[in-house]
Amino acid sequence: MKNISIFIAVVLFSTVGYCQNGPRIEFEDADNTIDYGTTSKADNKVRSFEFKNTGNAPLLITRAESTLSSIVVTKPASAIMPGKKGKINIKYNNLTEGPIRKTITVESNAVNYPDGRVALRIKGEVL
């Protein structure tokens, strides 16, 4: 009887830990990465990281930026409601030839990432 009580207690505490209430951000791109592939200096169109709020509260993107000035990041201005989609636009100004390996840091109130921080990556090569 004691073993059954301990088992039930462990299951209940485990379940409570996985049932996080609040906004959850889920990105559609594999590994949160956009692959520019092989591109030219003139090809500086806007690419988007699309995501969905899979939680049960409004998702607020508080900050989205890169440490590199050649990347322009545009985040949603308003909160993304539960079940709705949003996107973060990235424009990489291809100024130099060579590989692209850059990271964009997104801060939000999402409960499924530590401190609500998500690292988004872009990769490719400029010819």
N, C-alpha and C positions, 0 to 999 in steps of 0.2 A: 504494500500500500504506500509506503514511504517513497519507493522508487517511482511509482506512478505520479505522485504529487510533485516530485522534483521534475519529472519529465514535462508535465503540464506547465509548470512554472517557467521552465526554460523555453518552451515553445511560445508561450505568451509574451515573454520579454523579447524574444527574437522577432516576433511578428510586429510588436510595437516599434522596434528599431527600424524596420523596413518600411513602415507606413508613415512616411514623412509628409506632413501636410504643408502646403504652400506651392509656389510656382516651381515648375520644372522646365528646363530648357533642353530640347532635343534637336540636334542639328541633323540635316538630311545628308550632308556630304560625309563620305567615309573618312573616318579619322579626323574630322573637322578640318579637312584640307581641300583646297582648290588647286588643281593642276592646270597651269597655264599652257603646259606643253612647250613646243618650240614656237616662239613668237618673234615679232620684229619690233624695232624701236617705235614705229608708227602705230602699232597695235596697243593702244592704251584704253580700251573700252572698260566699262564698269562690269565687274563680276559680283555675284551676290552669294552670301552664306544664308541659306534659308533655314528657318527653325520653326518649331511649334512649341507652344506652351502646353505641356501635357499634365500640368498640375491642376490644383483647384483654387488658385488665387491669381490675381493679375501679376504678370511678369514685367518688371521694370529694368531696362538696360540703362544703368547709370553712367557707364563709361565704355568706350570702345576706341582704342587708339593703338598706334604703332610708334615705335621709337624712331622710325625712319620717316623723314619728311617727304619722300617721294611716294608714299602711300597715303591716299586720302580715304578716310573711313567715315561713313555716314551711318549712324544708328537710328533706330526708330525714336521719334520724339515723344510718343505716348506709350502707355502701358499696353501690353499684349494680353488680352483676356484669355481665360482658360479655354483650350480647344482651338484657339485661333493661331494663324501663322504670321510670321514677320520675317524681315530680312535685314541683314547688315551689308551695305554696299561697300565694295573695295575698288579703288581705282589706283593701279600701280603705274606710275609714270616711268616708262622704260627709258631711262637716260643713258645707261651703259650696257655694253654687251657682257654676257656671262650668265652664270646660273642665278636663279632666283630662289632664295630660301629665307623667307621672312615670316615673322610671327606677329599677330595682332592679339592684344589682350582685351578681353571683354569682361566687364564687371556688371553683375546683376544681383537681384535678390533671389536667384534660383537656389533651391535647397539640395539639388542633386550634384552640385560641385562644391568643393571646399571653398569657403568664403565667397561663393558665387562667381568665382573667376574661372574663365574658360580661355584656353589658348587656341586660336585659329591660325592655320598656316596656309601660305601660298608657296607654290613651287613651280619651277619651269626653267626655261632658258631663253635669253634674248640673243638673237643673232644680228 
